[in-house]
Amino acid sequence: MAVALIADAHLGGPGGPAAPLVRQLRDLPAQGCEHLVLLGDLFHVWVGDRRYETPEIRAVVEVLRELRSTGLPVDYIEGNRDFFLDRGPYADAFRQVTRELAFDAGGKRYLAVHGDGLDRRDWQYHLWRRISKSALGRFLLTHLPRRLAQRVAVSTEARLARTNLRHKRVIPEEVILRYARKRLDRFDCLLLGHFHEERRWQLAPDGEIWLLDAWFRSRRVEWVGR
């Protein structure tokens, strides 16, 4: 099972326009891809409502639907900049939208998680996430007038950028290792996005942690199982 992985493209933000990623996505079947896993934050802000739709969202969703129509499984792991994608106009682009995903590839068992919820010390972010992704948050974001909704989207991005910056300057290695030790009893490798920098740790006896580089930095599709 050849699985393609893409984390943190942040299209419309530091990831720029959608065209380079669209080309890579269209090339996946020819490269032998049998499963596509998106580890969240595909766009700088993505709300499951058409009032927030951008040209980047339209272009990428179109190609994801094309891939799905060929029978390719496409799974989306919700990131910190993703809101209410499990229902609404984009849900059909994915087999599932989830907080974590377990899958097999190349004889190994993988667990993929975005990674934004690992550091419990970042209480400002956790409070913001709880409020913004609540039922009330869903109602407000999907029922506001269009212009106000767009302002909310911009405000959302700004709030996320400001939450407790000291927890974002350094990758919280101890937090990641502690989380991995709890989860790797059933998996061979923990896959994480969110931190925008590639790192790998090998845990005894044979567990592995792989922080994927952000696509907006590397412009790479990563692979496992091939």
N, C-alpha and C positions, 0 to 999 in steps of 0.2 A: 504494500500500500504506500504509494508515493504521496506525501501530504505537503502541500504548500502552505507556508505561514507568512502572514503579513501583520505587523504590529505598528500602531501609532503613525499612520500616514499624515494625519492632521491636514488633509486637503482643505484649501481655502484659508489656511493659516501658513505656518512655516513649510508645509508640504506643497504649497503653490497650487497650480491648476491640475486638473484631473488627467489630462491627456497621457502623461508618461505611465501612470498606474493603469489606466485603461488599456494601453497597449500590452503591458505585462500580463494583465488578467486575460486578455484575449489569446495570448500565446500559451497559457497554461495547459490546455488539452494537448497541444502538439508536443509539449515537454513531458508528457506522461503523467500529468497530475490526476490523481484519483480522488482527492479530497482537498478542499480549501478551508482553512481555518483563519479567521480574521480575529485578532486579539484585541480589538477595541480601538476607539479613538480614530476611526477611519477618516473622519472630518474634524475640523477644529471644534465645531459644535454640531451635533446631529439630534434633532428633535423629530419624533415620529408624527409630524404634521406637515402638510404641504405648504403652509404659510411660511415655514422656515426653509423651504427648499431653495437650493442654490444650483447654478449650472453644474458645479462639481458633483453634487448629490445626484442630479438627473443622469449625468453621464455614467457614473459608476453603477448606480442601481440598474441602468439599462443593461450593462454588460454582465452584471451578476445574474440578472434574470435570464440572459442568454445562456450562461453557463449552467444554470439550474435546468433550463429546458433540454439540455443535452444529457441530463441525468447526473451531473456532477454534484455531490453533496457540498453545500456551502453553509458553514456554521459560523455564527457571530457571537463573540464573547463581549459582553457589555463593558465599556470603559467608563471612565469618570466624566467624559464629555458626551456620552450617549444617553438619550432620554426617551423612554417609552417606545422602543423599536419593536417590542414583542407583539404589538398590535398596531393596526393602522396601515397606511399606504405602502410601507416598505417591507412589511413582514414576509411577503411572498418571495422576496429576494433571497431568503435564507431557509434552510431546513429547520433551524432553531436559533433563537436568541437566548443566551444563557449567561449565568455568572461564572460558570466553570465547565470545562469539557474534558471528558476522559476518552481516549481513543488509542488504538493499537497501530503501530507502523514499524516495519522492519524487525519484527520480533520483540519490540519494546512496548511497554505500557506508559503512555504519556498523560499528564494532567496539565491542562492549559488554563491559566487564570490571568486576568488583566494585571492585577497587583496593586491597585489603588487602595484596597482596604486592609493591607497587611500591617501598616504602621499605626497602631492604636494610640500612639502619642500625639498624632496629628488630629487632635480633638476638634479643631475648627473645621477641617475638611469633613470629618465624619458627621458633624452636625449639619453642615451644608448639604452633604449627600442625602442624609435622612430626610431633610425638609424638601429638597428639590426633586427627589425621586419618590415622594409620597403620593398617595391618592389625591391629596389636595394640590400638590404640584402638577400632577398630570391634568387635573381639571383646569387649573389656571392657564397652563401653557397651551392647552388645546382649545380654549374658549375665549381667549383674549382677542380683541380686534387686531387686524393684521399689523398695522404700524406699531402698536404697542407690543405685540408679540415679537416683532423684529428687534425692538429695543430690549426686550427681556432676554433674547438670545445673546445680544452683545453684552448685556450686563452679566449674564451667566458666565460667559467666557472671562470677563474681567474679574469676577469673584473667584473663580477657580484659579486664576493666575496669582491672586494675592494671598490665598489661604496658607498661612503658616510656612513662609518661605524657608525657614531654617531646616525643615524636614525634607526639603527638595534639593538642597545644595549638595548633599552627600547621600549616596545610595545607602540605605539602612541595612547593612550586611547582616548584623546580628538578628534583626527582625526577620529577614528573609531566611536565614539559616534555621531559626527557631520554627518558623512556619513549615519549612520543607521537612524538617525532622518529624513533624506531626503527620505529614501527608505521604511521605515517600515509603511508608510501610507497604503500600499497595501499588506503588508506581515506580518505574525505573527513572523517569525524568520529569521534573517540574519545569514548565515553560511559563515565562512571565514577560509581559510588556511593561508599559507605563513609565519605566525609569529612563528610557531614551538612550541607553548606553549598553553595549553588549558586555556581559560578564558571564563567566562559567565557574561553577564550583563542583568539585567531586566529593561526595560524601561517602564515608565507609558504610557498608562494604562496597556497594556498587550503585548508589543513587547519584543522580546528577541534577544540577540546577542550571538552566540556561535563561539568562536575561537577553531577550532579543533586542538588537539595535532598532531604533525607530526608523521606519521606512523613510521619513522625511530627511533623515541624516544619511542613510546608507543607499537608498534607492534600490534595495535588494529585496527580492522574494527569497525567503529562507525555505529549506526543505528538510524533512526527516523521512526515513524509510525508503530512500532510493540510493 
